[in-house]
């Protein structure tokens, strides 16, 4: 039986997969649910492995990532917390679809047991971009996101994906992992091998921040998130 990954370990695996896929710039619009990704990205930036760009507004974050991808000809992820934050990326995703830009949406989400419960700062994130993306996948909390991220980066480049389906437990939003299924024929701007945006939805379960020792031998979560990249991560609803 596979031991589920903690959210922090899953975030580290996600960042490693991004680096292996050629990512050198990442844009993040901070929030609580995406905190594990913020910590992992900040560590990667401290090692000189990538450049982290912090934008408070999600719409601005999306277009910042779009511009960075256009300028570098590399895939550029934009990271958001859960809920309406994801929907704010739609204009940038649409532009990336029509212009053929490697925009990678990496959205943090509640774990499956907290979806559809009326929890704050939530919406139905899987499939939110419809036919605007080349590939979309929902990675459950506790699963390793490395494989679906690698597949998403290939799809963003217009490279055909392997015939094998996603790993056990990982829900592809298409009938197959092919871009044809993820981007239906109703999208007139889509064609075989087209470069374009992808969406990776990552379920993250508490704890979302590293545990710290209070000096008495007891570990607890810090009350305030840390500063990352070129700006601070504020406290925000997840």
Residue pairs with C-beta under 8 A, 6 or more apart in sequence:
4 141
4 142
4 143
5 13
5 142
5 143
5 144
6 207
7 36
7 141
7 204
7 205
7 206
7 207
7 208
8 36
8 39
8 40
8 207
8 208
8 209
8 210
10 36
10 139
10 141
10 142
10 143
10 144
10 145
10 202
10 204
11 36
11 37
11 39
11 40
11 204
12 40
12 43
13 144
13 145
13 146
14 37
14 40
14 106
14 145
14 146
14 149
14 202
15 37
15 40
15 41
15 43
15 44
16 146
17 145
17 146
17 147
17 149
17 150
17 153
18 26
18 50
18 77
18 104
18 149
18 153
19 44
19 49
19 50
20 150
21 75
21 149
21 150
21 153
21 154
22 74
22 75
22 153
23 50
23 74
23 75
23 76
23 77
23 104
23 153
24 50
24 51
24 72
24 74
25 50
25 51
25 53
25 65
25 68
25 72
25 74
25 76
26 41
26 50
26 51
26 52
26 53
26 76
26 77
26 78
26 79
27 53
27 54
27 55
27 61
27 62
27 64
27 65
27 68
27 76
27 77
27 78
27 79
28 34
28 37
28 38
28 41
28 52
28 53
28 54
28 55
28 61
28 78
28 79
28 80
28 228
28 229
29 54
29 55
29 56
29 57
29 58
29 60
29 61
29 78
29 79
29 80
29 81
29 85
30 38
30 54
30 56
30 81
30 225
30 228
30 231
30 232
30 233
30 234
30 236
31 80
31 81
31 82
31 85
31 108
31 121
31 236
31 237
31 238
32 81
32 208
32 225
32 235
32 236
32 237
32 238
33 81
33 82
33 108
33 109
33 110
33 121
33 204
33 208
33 238
34 79
34 80
34 81
34 82
34 107
34 108
34 204
34 238
35 208
35 209
35 225
35 233
35 238
36 108
36 204
36 208
36 209
37 79
37 106
37 108
37 202
38 79
38 225
38 228
38 233
39 209
39 210
39 226
39 228
41 50
41 52
41 79
41 228
41 229
42 52
42 226
42 228
42 229
44 50
44 52
45 51
45 52
45 228
45 229
52 228
52 229
52 230
53 64
53 65
53 68
53 229
53 230
54 228
54 229
54 230
54 231
54 232
54 233
55 61
55 64
55 231
56 231
56 234
57 88
58 80
58 85
58 86
58 88
58 89
59 88
59 89
59 91
59 92
61 78
61 80
61 89
62 78
62 88
62 89
62 91
62 92
62 93
62 103
62 105
63 91
63 92
63 95
64 78
65 76
65 77
65 78
65 92
65 103
65 104
66 76
66 92
66 95
66 96
66 101
66 103
68 76
69 75
69 76
69 96
69 101
69 102
69 103
70 99
70 101
74 102
75 102
75 103
75 104
75 153
75 156
75 157
76 102
76 103
76 104
77 104
77 105
77 106
78 89
78 92
78 103
78 104
78 105
78 106
79 106
79 107
79 108
80 86
80 88
80 89
80 105
80 106
80 107
80 108
81 107
81 108
81 121
81 236
81 238
82 107
82 108
82 109
82 110
82 121
82 122
82 123
82 125
82 238
83 120
83 121
83 122
83 123
83 237
83 238
84 121
84 123
85 107
85 121
86 105
86 107
86 123
86 125
86 128
87 123
87 128
89 105
89 107
89 129
90 128
90 129
90 132
92 103
93 103
93 105
93 129
93 132
93 133
93 197
93 199
94 132
95 101
96 102
96 103
96 196
96 197
97 132
97 133
97 187
97 189
97 190
97 196
97 197
98 189
100 194
100 195
100 196
101 195
101 196
101 197
102 156
102 157
102 195
102 196
102 197
103 156
103 196
103 197
103 198
104 152
104 153
104 156
104 197
104 198
104 200
105 129
105 133
105 197
105 198
105 199
105 200
106 149
106 200
106 202
107 125
107 199
107 200
107 201
107 202
108 202
108 204
108 238
109 115
109 122
109 125
109 138
109 201
109 202
109 203
109 204
110 119
110 122
110 203
110 204
110 238
111 140
111 141
111 142
111 203
111 204
111 205
112 140
112 141
112 203
114 122
115 122
115 124
120 237
121 237
121 238
125 138
125 201
126 136
126 138
126 171
126 173
126 201
127 136
127 173
128 199
129 136
129 197
129 199
131 182
131 183
131 184
131 186
131 187
131 190
132 183
132 187
132 197
133 182
133 183
133 196
133 197
133 198
133 199
134 155
134 156
134 158
134 179
134 182
134 183
134 190
134 194
134 195
134 196
134 197
134 198
135 151
135 152
135 155
135 156
135 161
135 174
135 177
135 179
135 182
135 198
135 199
136 172
136 173
136 174
136 182
136 198
136 199
136 200
136 201
137 148
137 151
137 152
137 166
137 170
137 171
137 172
137 173
137 177
137 199
137 200
137 201
138 170
138 171
138 173
138 201
138 203
139 145
139 148
139 170
139 200
139 201
139 202
139 203
140 169
140 170
140 171
140 203
141 203
141 204
141 205
142 203
142 205
143 167
143 169
143 170
143 203
144 167
145 200
145 202
147 166
147 167
147 170
148 166
148 167
148 170
148 200
149 200
151 161
151 162
151 166
151 177
152 198
152 199
152 200
153 198
154 160
154 161
155 161
155 179
155 182
155 198
156 195
156 196
156 197
156 198
157 195
158 179
158 193
158 194
158 195
158 196
159 193
160 178
160 179
160 193
161 177
161 178
161 179
162 177
164 177
165 172
165 176
165 177
166 172
166 177
173 182
174 181
174 182
175 181
179 190
179 192
179 194
180 192
183 190
183 194
183 196
184 190
190 196
207 221
208 221
208 238
209 221
209 222
209 225
210 221
210 222
211 219
211 220
211 221
212 219
212 220
212 221
212 222
213 219
214 220
224 235
225 232
225 233
225 234
225 235
226 233
227 233
